[in-house]
């Protein structure tokens, strides 16, 4: 059997532990200063509960979220950039 925890730790590199499970994440820097954070939340058995993407602007403020699992909700803009 594949050790899900080892695979998640290898892929995501960052995590926090909670009483309900873990939250893993990794970040990708964009060419124009923005940042995307990919987040995976799992239960204590390492079964995926949620997977989503957070988008941050050049100032480090979260501007979008894209919930991908269990239901793909598309990108949701959190603020207007005016």
C-alpha positions, 0 to 999 in steps of 0.5 A: 500500500502506498504511504499517502502521508509520505507522498503528500509530504514529498509533494507539498513540503509545507504542512500544519497539523490539526486535530482533524488532520493536516493542511498541506501547501506549496507556492508558485511565484508568477512572473509579474509578482503574483503568487499562487498557493495550492492547498490540500486538506486531509483527514487523519487517514490522509483522505482528501477533504478539500483542494483549492488554489489561493491567488495573491497579488503583488502586495501579498493580499489574497484576491482569488480562491478556486475550490477544486475538490470536492466540487469545482466552484471556479475562481471566486474574486475576493476583492476588486482591483480598482 
